[in-house]
C-alpha cells in the first residue's frame, strides 16, 4: 500500500522510525498495521462502491436543483432547494444574497430526516426557558421563536480501524486488624493491554461556525435512520454546507477514539482493587469517511453584541444552549433578596429587643 489509509496521500518510508509516514495527515504505520488496514472496517466498506458515472450524475443533479445564499456579514453559506428562498442568515440574522448553484461535491451521501415538527421544537424551547428567570424579556418573545430554523447540519461520520495500547498500575489491597493496629498490604502490578479495534460512525460536525462542544451536546443521533440523500428532504428546510474538510477533523476523531479505546482496555484489567492508567495511545490505521447531514432546529439570539446558540435535535428533541442573563433582572432579584434580609433582620432585632 502506497496510499495513506486515512487521507489517501502518498506514504514514505522513514529509516529513523522504521515506519511508513504520511506527511499530509501525520499518520504513521508499521508493516503489520498496513496489513490490518487492508481489511474492511464494516460490511458496507466491503460492498461495491457506486460507479464514477453514477456519482457524477448525482452531483450534477444536486448542483442543478440547489441554490446557495451567502451572508456578507458572517460568511455563512446556506443551501436550499430551488423552491425554498432564504432571506435571512440563520446565524447572525442579517440579509443573505443569492450566490448561485452549489458545487456537486457538497452533496451528502445520506441524511437523517427531521422527525420533530416546528411546533414541537418550539415547545421544547419554551419548556427549556420556562425556569430561566433571569433571561431578557425579548428572549421569550414570539418574535424570537420565529427565528428557529430547520437546519440540516454537515457532519462527517468516520469508521476507523485502530491499534490501541494502555499501561496501568494495578493494585490488590488487603486490610486486616492485628491487635490495636490496622495492617494494609498492597501489591502493585504493571499491566499492559493492546488490541486492534474497529469503531463505527464517530460524528464530527463540518461547520466552522458551530461550536463543537455545543453540537456534541445534542448527540446522540440514531444512525439506523440514515437514509439515502434525496432533494425532497430539503423542501422547506435549510442546509449548511461543510467548510471543514475531513482531514482537518482527524485529530478530533483520534481524541474521541482514544478515550473510548482506553475505557475498553481498562475494563479488561480485572481482579484488582484499583487500576490507574499510566500511558495510553491509539494509532488510526484506516479511516472510511461519509459526508451526511443531520437535522437540527437551530436558533441564535444576539444580546449585547454576543451570539448565543441553541439547538434542538430534530430527531430526538434533545436541546442544548446557554441562555443570556439580563443584568437588570439579576440586580433586581439581588435587591429584593437584600431587602427581605433587612426586613427579617429588623423583625428579629425588634423581637429580641422587646
C-alpha positions in Angstrom: 0.0 0.0 0.0 1.5 3.3 -1.1 -1.5 5.5 -0.2 -2.3 6.6 3.4 -5.4 4.6 4.6 -6.6 7.7 6.5 -6.3 10.5 3.9 -5.2 9.0 0.6 -1.9 10.9 0.3 1.4 9.2 -0.6 3.3 7.3 2.1 7.1 7.4 2.5 9.4 5.1 4.5 11.2 6.6 7.4 14.6 4.9 8.2 14.7 6.6 11.5 11.3 5.3 12.7 11.3 2.2 10.6 7.7 3.1 9.7 5.7 4.4 6.7 4.8 8.1 7.3 2.2 10.4 5.8 3.4 13.9 5.5 -0.1 15.2 4.9 -2.1 14.0 8.0 1.0 13.0 10.1 -0.2 9.3 10.4 2.5 6.6 10.7 2.2 2.8 10.2 4.1 -0.4 10.9 4.0 -3.2 8.3 1.6 -5.1 10.5 -0.7 -2.1 10.7 -0.8 -1.6 7.0 -1.7 -5.3 6.6 -4.5 -4.8 9.1 -5.6 -1.7 7.3 -6.3 -3.7 4.1 -9.2 -5.4 5.9 -12.6 -3.7 5.6 -13.9 -2.0 8.7 -17.5 -2.7 8.1 -19.6 -4.8 5.7 -20.6 -1.6 4.0 -16.9 -0.8 3.3 -16.5 -4.2 1.6 -19.6 -3.7 -0.6 -19.1 -2.5 -4.2 -19.0 1.3 -4.4 -21.0 3.4 -6.8 -19.6 3.8 -10.2 -18.0 7.1 -11.2 -20.7 7.7 -13.8 -23.4 7.3 -11.2 -21.6 9.6 -8.7 -21.1 12.3 -11.4 -24.7 12.2 -12.4 -25.9 12.6 -8.8 -23.5 15.5 -8.2 -24.8 17.2 -11.4 -28.4 16.7 -10.3 -27.7 18.1 -6.9 -26.0 21.2 -8.3 -28.8 21.9 -10.7 -31.5 21.5 -8.0 -30.0 23.7 -5.2 -29.3 27.3 -4.5 -26.7 28.8 -2.2 -27.1 32.0 -0.3 -24.2 33.9 1.3 -24.3 36.2 4.3 -21.9 39.1 3.7 -21.8 39.8 7.4 -20.7 36.5 8.9 -19.8 34.5 5.8 -22.4 31.7 6.3 -23.4 29.7 3.2 -26.9 28.5 3.2 -28.2 25.7 0.9 -31.8 25.3 -0.1 -33.8 23.6 -2.8 -34.7 25.7 -5.8 -38.2 26.3 -4.5 -37.2 27.5 -1.0 -35.8 31.0 -0.7 -33.6 32.3 2.1 -33.9 35.9 3.1 -32.1 36.0 6.4 -28.9 34.3 7.8 -29.7 31.6 10.3 -26.7 32.5 12.3 -26.5 36.4 12.6 -29.9 37.3 11.2 -28.5 39.6 8.5 -29.9 39.6 4.9 -28.4 37.0 2.6 -27.9 37.2 -1.2 -28.3 34.6 -3.8 -24.9 33.4 -4.9 -25.8 30.8 -7.5 -25.6 27.0 -7.6 -23.7 24.9 -5.1 -21.0 22.5 -6.2 -21.9 18.8 -6.5 -19.1 17.9 -4.1 -21.3 19.2 -1.3 -24.0 16.6 -2.0 -24.2 14.4 1.1 -24.3 10.6 0.8 -27.1 10.2 3.4 -29.1 12.2 5.9 -31.5 11.7 8.8 -34.8 13.3 8.0 -36.5 15.6 10.5 -38.9 13.9 12.9 -39.8 16.9 15.1 -42.1 19.5 13.6 -41.6 23.2 14.1 -44.3 23.5 16.7 -42.8 20.6 18.6 -39.4 22.2 18.5 -40.9 25.5 19.8 -42.5 23.6 22.7 -39.1 22.1 23.6 -37.6 25.6 23.6 -40.4 27.0 25.7 -40.0 24.3 28.3 -36.3 24.9 28.3 -36.6 28.6 29.1 -39.6 28.4 31.4 -37.5 28.3 34.6 -34.7 30.6 33.3 -35.7 33.5 35.5 -33.0 36.0 34.5 -33.2 35.8 30.7 -34.1 39.1 28.9 -37.8 39.5 28.1 -37.2 39.6 24.4 -35.6 36.1 24.6 -39.1 34.7 25.4 -40.9 36.6 22.7 -42.8 35.2 19.8 -40.5 37.2 17.5 -37.5 35.3 18.9 -39.3 32.0 18.3 -39.8 32.9 14.7 -36.0 32.7 14.3 -36.0 29.0 14.8 -34.8 27.4 11.5 -34.9 23.8 10.4 -31.2 23.2 9.5 -29.5 20.2 8.0 -26.1 20.4 9.6 -23.0 18.9 7.8 -21.3 16.0 9.6 -18.5 13.7 8.9 -19.2 10.1 10.1 -16.0 8.1 10.5 -15.5 4.4 10.6 -11.9 3.6 11.8 -9.6 0.7 12.5 -7.2 1.4 15.3 -4.3 0.0 17.2 -4.7 0.9 20.8 -2.5 0.3 23.9 -2.6 1.1 27.6 -0.3 0.7 30.5 -1.5 0.7 34.1 -0.6 0.4 37.7 -3.0 -2.2 39.1 -3.2 -2.8 42.9 -4.5 -5.5 45.1 -5.1 -4.1 48.6 -5.8 -6.2 51.6 -6.5 -4.8 55.1 -6.7 -6.6 58.4 -6.6 -5.8 62.1 -3.7 -7.0 64.3 -4.2 -6.1 67.9 -4.5 -2.3 68.1 -3.2 -1.9 64.5 -4.7 -1.9 61.1 -2.4 -3.5 58.6 -2.6 -2.8 54.9 -0.9 -5.0 52.3 -0.6 -3.6 48.8 0.6 -5.5 45.8 1.4 -3.4 42.7 1.4 -4.9 39.2 2.4 -3.5 35.8 -0.4 -4.3 33.3 -0.3 -3.7 29.6 -3.1 -4.2 27.1 -3.2 -3.8 23.3 -5.8 -4.6 20.7 -6.9 -3.8 17.2 -10.4 -2.2 17.4 -13.0 -1.1 14.9 -15.2 2.0 15.6 -18.2 2.9 13.5 -19.9 6.3 12.9 -17.9 8.6 15.0 -19.5 12.0 14.4 -17.8 15.4 13.9 -19.6 18.4 12.6 -18.1 20.0 9.4 -19.0 23.6 10.1 -16.5 26.2 11.4 -19.3 28.5 12.7 -20.8 26.0 15.1 -19.1 25.3 18.4 -18.0 21.7 18.6 -18.9 21.2 22.3 -22.3 22.8 21.7 -23.1 20.5 18.8 -21.8 17.4 20.7 -24.3 18.3 23.5 -27.3 17.4 21.2 -26.0 14.0 20.4 -26.6 11.1 20.1 -28.4 10.6 16.8 -29.9 7.2 15.9 -27.9 6.3 12.8 -30.1 3.4 12.0 -32.4 6.1 10.5 -29.9 7.3 8.0 -31.3 7.2 4.5 -30.1 7.9 1.0 -30.0 11.6 0.2 -32.8 12.9 -1.8 -33.6 16.5 -2.7 -37.1 16.1 -1.5 -35.9 16.1 2.1 -34.6 19.7 1.7 -38.0 21.1 0.8 -38.9 23.7 3.4 -35.6 23.4 5.2 -32.1 25.0 5.0 -28.8 23.3 5.0 -25.3 24.4 5.9 -22.5 23.2 3.6 -19.4 21.9 5.1 -16.3 24.2 5.3 -14.1 21.8 7.4 -12.6 19.1 5.3 -12.4 15.6 6.7 -8.6 15.7 7.1 -9.0 18.7 9.5 -11.0 16.7 12.0 -8.7 13.7 12.1 -7.2 14.8 15.4 -10.6 15.3 16.9 -11.7 11.8 15.8 -8.4 10.4 17.2 -9.1 12.1 20.6 -12.6 10.6 20.8 -11.3 7.2 19.8 -8.5 7.4 22.4 -11.0 7.9 25.2 -13.3 5.1 24.1 -10.4 2.6 23.4 -8.8 3.4 26.8 -12.0 2.6 28.6 -12.4 -0.7 26.7 -8.8 -1.8 27.5 -9.1 -0.6 31.1 -12.2 -2.7 31.6 -10.2 -5.8 30.5 -7.9 -5.4 33.5 -9.9 -7.3 36.0 -9.4 -8.7 39.6 -7.7 -5.7 41.1 -8.7 -3.2 43.8 -7.7 -0.2 41.8 -6.4 0.4 38.2 -4.6 3.6 37.3 -3.7 4.3 33.7 -0.1 5.5 33.3 0.1 5.5 29.5 -2.4 5.4 26.6 -2.0 5.7 22.9 -4.0 5.0 19.8 -3.0 4.9 16.1 -5.6 5.3 13.4 -4.6 2.8 10.8 -7.6 3.2 8.5 -10.5 5.6 8.2 -13.5 5.5 6.0 -15.5 8.7 5.7 -19.1 9.5 4.9 -20.5 13.0 4.5 -24.0 13.2 5.9 -26.5 15.9 7.0 -28.2 15.7 10.4 -31.3 17.6 11.5 -31.3 20.5 14.0 -33.8 23.1 14.8 -31.4 25.9 15.2 -31.7 29.4 16.7 -29.3 32.2 17.7 -30.0 35.2 20.0 -27.9 38.3 19.8 -27.6 40.1 23.2 -25.2 42.9 23.8 -23.1 42.1 20.8 -22.7 38.4 21.7 -24.3 35.5 19.8 -26.0 32.8 21.9 -26.6 29.4 20.1 -29.4 27.0 20.7 -30.2 23.7 19.0 -32.9 21.1 19.3 -32.0 17.6 17.9 -34.5 17.3 15.0 -34.7 13.6 15.6 -34.8 13.1 19.4 -35.8 16.5 20.8 -32.7 16.9 23.0 -31.8 20.6 23.4 -28.5 22.4 24.1 -27.7 26.1 24.7 -26.7 28.6 27.3 -29.2 31.4 27.8 -28.1 35.0 28.3 -28.6 36.6 31.6 -30.3 40.0 32.0 -28.1 42.1 34.3 -31.1 44.3 35.2 -33.3 41.3 36.3 -30.4 39.8 38.2 -29.7 43.1 40.0 -33.4 43.5 40.8 -33.5 40.0 42.3 -30.5 40.7 44.4 -32.1 43.9 45.6 -35.3 42.1 46.6 -33.3 39.4 48.5 -31.3 42.1 50.3 -34.5 43.9 51.2 -36.1 40.8 52.6 -33.0 40.0 54.6 -33.1 43.5 56.1 -36.8 43.1 57.0 -36.1 39.8 58.6 -33.1 41.2 60.4 -35.2 44.2 61.7 -38.0 41.9 62.8 -35.6 39.6 64.7 -33.9 42.5 66.3 -37.2 44.1 67.3 -38.5 40.7 68.7 -35.3 40.2 70.8 -35.2 43.8 71.9 -38.9 43.6 73.0 
